[in-house]
Amino acid sequence: MEIVEDTLAQIFEAHRRELQAHCYRMLGSVQDAEDVVQESMFAAWRAYAGFEGRSSVRTWLFRITTNRCLNFLRDSARKPLPGTEVPLPEPTHVGEPLWLEPFPDLLLDGVPDAAPGPDARYEAKEAISLAFVAAVQYLPPRQRAVLLLRDVLGYRAAQVAELLDMTEDAVAGALKRARAAMPLPVPAQPVDPTLGGRFAAAFEAGDMAALVGLLAEDVRLTMPPLPVAYVGRAVTMDFLTRIAFRDDRRYRLVPVGANRQVAFGCYLRDGYAGCWRAHGVLVLDASGAEVRALTRFVDNSVLPAFGLPRRLT
């Protein structure tokens, strides 16, 4: 029996990273994704004796985790929005709160890069980008599940219908509505390998002229979960000047991998304590030598997932 259990544990572990990435796309949270995967693994362990082998173990695990995600979304209580340290400038856009966290690249090790099914429409890197995951969060939960199973994982309509206990017509309808709600991807050029270093140097120096030269004309600044966006180079620079760099604030940026994008752990100088205190994570959406979007996460609870400390000396 011990050999069987060890083998089963190895089979489950072989799919853990892929399942966690899927749950992250469904839920937008690294910790929630990990919790749901843990629950799903435990449920699969208990139910394995009844597994009839009509599908692969991988598909069976995706059925369990996807439905657990749907249960989680159904049962989740509405969260209160966090406050801000100072009043923010008038935003360009106001929408719904976006409960989203960055996803560490190290958790993507072992996740297949190739599309796992013939019907997948999104490449692996695109399907883990912040822009994609953010857009998915605005879909109703069942549309979200259908889109991810069909267009990211490449399952056929009949398979998705079975996984979600839906009819094929219902799957087709949900997929049509989900695709219509998703923004069209913006073609991106390969990122200039020097961009991250130049951005970090300018940001740490508070060099606004250098930062201006790195931002696209229509750059977009967001701060999930706050339901606001600042669009345009001039508007974004005004925000950085008035808020990020107010009172001569200075930062240290530590490069990290997040969502297969340029990203940094942010540390704010504490002159009284003589150290740098953690101040969340900053993720850049870049194309060529330009930054198209800045996504600022100020919640330090994501730091452990990136292996980042709470302070630097």
C-alpha positions in Angstrom: 0.0 0.0 0.0 2.9 2.4 0.8 4.3 2.0 -2.8 0.8 2.8 -4.2 0.6 5.9 -2.0 4.1 7.0 -3.0 3.3 6.6 -6.6 0.0 8.5 -6.3 1.7 11.3 -4.5 4.3 11.6 -7.3 1.5 11.6 -9.9 -0.3 14.4 -8.1 2.9 16.4 -7.5 3.7 16.2 -11.3 0.6 18.3 -12.0 0.8 20.7 -9.0 2.4 23.7 -10.7 0.1 23.5 -13.7 -3.0 23.3 -11.4 -1.8 26.2 -9.3 -1.3 28.4 -12.4 -4.9 27.4 -13.5 -6.3 28.3 -10.1 -4.4 31.6 -10.1 -6.0 32.5 -13.5 -9.4 31.6 -12.0 -9.0 33.4 -8.7 -6.3 36.1 -9.3 -4.6 35.3 -6.0 -1.5 33.3 -5.3 -2.5 32.2 -1.8 -6.0 31.4 -2.7 -4.7 29.3 -5.6 -2.4 27.4 -3.3 -5.2 26.8 -0.8 -7.5 25.5 -3.5 -4.9 23.2 -5.0 -4.2 21.8 -1.5 -7.9 21.1 -0.9 -8.2 19.6 -4.4 -5.2 17.3 -3.9 -6.7 16.1 -0.6 -10.1 15.5 -2.3 -8.5 13.6 -5.1 -6.5 11.5 -2.7 -9.7 10.5 -0.9 -11.6 9.9 -4.2 -8.9 8.1 -6.1 -10.3 4.6 -5.3 -13.4 5.5 -7.3 -11.5 6.9 -10.3 -12.6 4.8 -13.2 -9.9 6.0 -15.7 -12.4 7.2 -18.3 -10.1 10.3 -18.6 -6.5 10.9 -17.8 -5.5 11.6 -14.2 -4.6 15.2 -15.4 -8.1 15.8 -16.7 -9.6 14.3 -13.6 -7.5 16.7 -11.4 -8.5 19.7 -13.6 -12.2 18.7 -13.1 -11.7 18.7 -9.3 -9.7 21.9 -9.1 -11.9 23.9 -11.5 -15.0 23.0 -9.6 -13.3 23.8 -6.3 -12.4 27.2 -7.7 -16.1 27.8 -8.7 -17.2 26.9 -5.2 -14.6 29.3 -3.8 -15.8 32.1 -6.0 -19.4 31.4 -5.0 -18.7 31.4 -1.3 -16.2 34.2 -1.1 -17.3 37.3 0.9 -16.9 40.7 -0.7 -13.7 42.3 0.6 -13.5 45.9 1.8 -11.3 48.1 -0.3 -8.0 49.2 1.4 -7.5 52.9 2.2 -4.7 55.1 0.8 -2.0 57.0 2.7 -2.9 60.3 1.0 -5.8 61.4 -1.3 -5.1 60.3 -4.9 -5.3 62.6 -8.0 -8.4 62.4 -10.1 -8.1 59.2 -12.1 -8.6 58.8 -15.9 -10.9 55.8 -15.4 -13.0 54.4 -12.6 -14.3 50.8 -12.7 -14.9 47.8 -10.5 -12.3 46.7 -7.9 -9.8 44.2 -9.2 -8.7 41.7 -6.6 -5.5 40.6 -8.2 -2.0 39.6 -7.1 1.3 39.1 -9.1 2.3 35.5 -9.7 6.0 34.4 -9.1 7.8 33.1 -12.1 9.4 30.4 -9.9 6.0 28.8 -9.5 5.8 28.4 -13.3 8.8 26.1 -13.4 7.5 22.8 -14.7 4.4 24.2 -16.3 4.3 23.2 -20.0 5.1 26.0 -22.4 3.4 24.3 -25.3 -0.4 24.4 -25.6 -1.6 21.2 -24.0 -4.6 20.8 -26.3 -5.3 21.4 -30.0 -7.9 24.0 -29.3 -5.8 26.4 -27.2 -5.8 30.0 -28.5 -3.5 31.7 -26.1 0.3 31.1 -25.8 1.6 30.1 -22.3 3.3 33.5 -21.7 0.3 35.5 -22.8 -2.1 33.4 -20.7 -0.2 34.2 -17.5 0.3 37.9 -18.2 -1.2 40.4 -15.8 -3.3 41.9 -18.6 -4.9 38.5 -19.4 -5.5 37.4 -15.8 -6.9 40.8 -15.0 -9.4 40.7 -17.9 -10.4 37.2 -16.9 -11.3 38.3 -13.4 -14.2 40.5 -14.8 -15.9 37.4 -16.4 -18.6 35.6 -14.5 -17.1 32.5 -12.8 -18.5 29.8 -15.2 -17.6 31.8 -18.3 -14.1 32.2 -16.8 -13.8 28.5 -16.3 -15.0 27.7 -19.8 -12.6 30.2 -21.4 -9.6 28.9 -19.5 -10.4 25.3 -20.2 -11.0 25.8 -23.9 -8.7 28.6 -24.9 -5.8 28.2 -22.5 -5.7 24.5 -21.7 -7.1 23.5 -25.1 -9.8 21.1 -24.0 -12.5 20.2 -26.6 -16.1 21.4 -26.0 -17.3 18.0 -25.2 -14.6 17.6 -22.6 -15.4 20.9 -21.0 -19.0 20.0 -20.9 -18.2 16.9 -18.9 -15.7 18.6 -16.6 -18.3 21.3 -15.7 -21.5 19.2 -15.9 -22.8 21.4 -18.7 -24.3 20.7 -22.1 -22.1 21.4 -25.2 -24.6 24.1 -26.2 -24.1 25.8 -22.8 -20.4 25.6 -23.2 -20.5 27.1 -26.7 -22.7 30.0 -25.4 -20.5 30.7 -22.4 -17.4 30.7 -24.5 -18.9 33.0 -27.1 -19.8 35.5 -24.4 -16.5 35.2 -22.7 -14.5 35.8 -25.9 -16.6 38.8 -26.7 -15.8 40.4 -23.3 -12.0 39.8 -23.5 -10.0 42.6 -25.0 -8.0 42.0 -28.1 -4.3 41.4 -27.4 -2.0 44.2 -28.3 1.0 42.9 -30.4 4.2 43.3 -28.4 7.8 43.4 -29.5 10.5 41.4 -27.6 11.4 43.4 -24.5 14.7 45.2 -24.7 16.9 43.3 -22.2 18.3 46.6 -20.8 14.8 48.1 -20.1 14.5 46.7 -16.6 17.9 48.0 -15.5 17.3 51.4 -16.9 13.9 51.7 -15.4 15.2 50.6 -11.9 18.1 53.1 -12.1 15.7 56.0 -13.1 13.2 55.0 -10.4 15.7 54.7 -7.6 17.3 58.0 -8.5 13.9 59.7 -8.8 15.0 60.8 -12.3 11.7 61.9 -13.8 13.2 62.9 -17.1 14.7 59.4 -17.6 11.4 57.8 -16.5 9.5 59.9 -19.1 11.7 58.6 -21.8 10.8 55.0 -20.9 7.0 55.3 -20.8 4.8 54.8 -23.8 2.6 57.7 -24.8 -0.6 55.8 -23.7 1.0 54.1 -20.6 -1.5 52.8 -18.1 -1.0 52.9 -14.3 -3.2 50.7 -12.0 -3.1 49.7 -8.3 -5.2 46.6 -7.7 -7.6 46.4 -6.0 -8.3 50.1 -6.2 -10.8 50.6 -9.1 -8.9 53.5 -10.7 -6.5 53.8 -13.7 -4.3 56.6 -14.8 -3.8 56.6 -18.6 -1.3 58.6 -20.6 2.4 59.6 -20.1 1.6 63.1 -18.6 -1.1 61.8 -16.2 1.2 58.9 -15.0 4.1 61.2 -14.5 1.9 63.6 -12.5 0.8 60.7 -10.3 4.4 59.6 -9.7 5.5 63.1 -8.9 2.7 63.9 -6.5 2.2 60.5 -4.9 5.1 58.0 -5.4 7.9 60.5 -5.0 6.2 63.0 -2.6 8.3 64.3 0.3 11.5 63.2 -1.4 10.7 59.5 -1.1 13.4 57.2 -2.4 13.1 53.6 -3.4 15.2 50.5 -3.9 14.0 48.0 -6.6 14.9 44.4 -6.4 14.4 42.5 -9.7 12.0 39.5 -9.4 10.1 37.4 -11.9 6.4 37.9 -12.0 3.9 36.8 -14.7 6.8 36.4 -17.1 7.1 40.2 -17.1 9.7 42.7 -15.8 9.0 43.1 -12.1 10.5 44.4 -8.9 10.1 44.1 -5.2 9.8 47.7 -3.9 11.5 49.0 -0.8 11.0 52.5 0.6 13.7 54.3 2.4 13.2 54.7 6.2 15.6 57.4 7.2 14.8 57.1 10.9 15.5 53.3 11.1 18.3 53.5 8.6 16.9 50.7 6.4 14.6 50.0 3.4 11.1 48.8 4.2 9.1 46.6 1.9 6.5 48.4 -0.1 5.0 45.8 -2.4 5.7 44.7 -5.9 5.8 46.6 -9.2 5.1 44.8 -12.5 5.8 46.3 -15.9 4.1 45.5 -19.2 6.8 46.3 -21.8 7.1 46.2 -25.5 10.5 46.7 -27.1 12.1 49.6 -25.2 8.8 51.1 -23.9 6.8 50.5 -20.7 3.1 50.1 -21.7 1.7 49.6 -18.3 2.7 49.9 -14.6 0.8 47.7 -12.1 1.6 48.6 -8.5 0.8 46.1 -5.7 1.3 47.7 -2.3 0.2 44.6 -0.2 3.3 43.1 1.4 1.5 39.8 2.0 2.7 38.7 -1.5 6.4 39.1 -0.6 7.0 35.5 0.8 5.9 34.0 -2.5 8.7 35.9 -4.1 11.2 35.1 -1.4 11.5 38.8 -0.6 12.3 40.0 2.9 10.4 42.7 4.8 13.4 45.0 5.0 16.8 45.6 3.5 19.7 47.2 5.3 
